[in-house]
Amino acid sequence: MPLWLDFLMTPMAAPETRMLRCLRYGWQALCLTLAASVAAQGMLRELIGRLAPAATGLLLVAAVLTTALYLGAKHRADTAFLTMPREGE
């Protein structure tokens, strides 16, 4: 079998678990909310005043922490999946 075909048929990542899916959806929601809060900063300032930049900063910190948490969990799942012995090996 050619190397490129063998490479294409080799799984490159672990199947996504329910926990990883929830983390990914939460991360995506945080990123979209952060983008919306940055885009609507003027309106937010009119509505909640000086708390608007702090709320956006809090969303930024939450998105960064969630990114680190998700990437760590995903890396552990992928490593465990790729080092697991396969049938016929």
Residue, then its C-alpha position, 0 to 999 in steps of 0.5 A: m500500500p502506498l504511504w499516502l494511502d496508509f496515511l489517509m486510512t490511519p485515524m488522526a484523532a480520537p472519537e469525540t466524547r460527550m464531555l469533549r463535545c460539551l467543552r467544544y460547544g461551550w468554547q464556541a459559544l464563548c467565542l461568539t459571545l466575546a465577538a458580539s460583545v466586542a462588536a456591540q461595545g458601544m451599545l453595551r456602554e450605553l446600557i451598563g456603563r463602565l462595566a461593559p469593558a470589564a464584562t468583555g474582559l471577563l468573557l476574554v479570560a473565560a474563553v482563554l481558560t476554556t481553550a486551555l482546558y479543551l486543548g488539554a482534554k483533547h490532547r489527552a484523548d488523542t494521545a490515549f487513542l493513538t497509543m492504544p493497541r489495535e487489532g492485528e498489531 
